[in-house]
Amino acid sequence: MAPKKLKSPRLTAELAAEIKALWKHTELNQAQIAAKLGGLNQGRVSEVINGLRYAEVLPSERI
């Protein structure tokens, strides 16, 4: 039996807002943000930061 594949959290508008806030208000890099948010894929973090996903979402006011 093959081991279960670990899944990263689903990207939501709320998570995108948190990514944008962490990027704006901390010194964390994309990989660190991904790890802080429960193992999110670093590529998804990059897409959010660069406006390819959830471009319309503003950064969260809470960090």
N, C-alpha and C positions, 0 to 999 in steps of 0.2 A: 504494500500500500504506500503510495507516494505521500510525502509530508504535505500538510496544508500550506497553501501559499498565503503569506501575510498580506493583508489588504491595508492600504493607506486610507485615511478618512476621506469621505466624499467632499469635494469642493463645493461650498455653498457661498451665497452672497455674504453671510455673516463671517465666514472664515476668510473670504477675500478682504473684507473690511479690516479684519484683525491683521492680516498679512500686510496690508498697506500701512496700517498704523505702526506696526513693528519696524517696517522698512524706513518709515519717515522719522520715527522718534527714538530709534535705538541704533547701536553700532553693529547689530547682528547682520551677518551675510545671509544669502538665500538658503544655504544648506542649514545654517543654525536656526533660521526661522522655520524651515520644514521640520527639523527635529523637535523644536519647541512645541509645535502644533501636532504632536502625536505621530510623527513619522510620515507626514505628508510628502509627496514626491517633490523634489526640488525643482523639477521642470514645471510643475503647476505653479509654484511660487513665482518663478521667473515669468510665466505667462501673465499672472495677475499684475506683477510689478510693471511689466512692459505694455499693459493695456490690451493684451490679446484675449483675456477672459475678464469678465466683470469690470469693464472699463468705466461703466456708469456708477459703480459703487464707490462711495467716499470712504476714507479711512475711519476706522472706529475711533470714538473719543475716549474709550477706555483701553488701557494696556495692562 
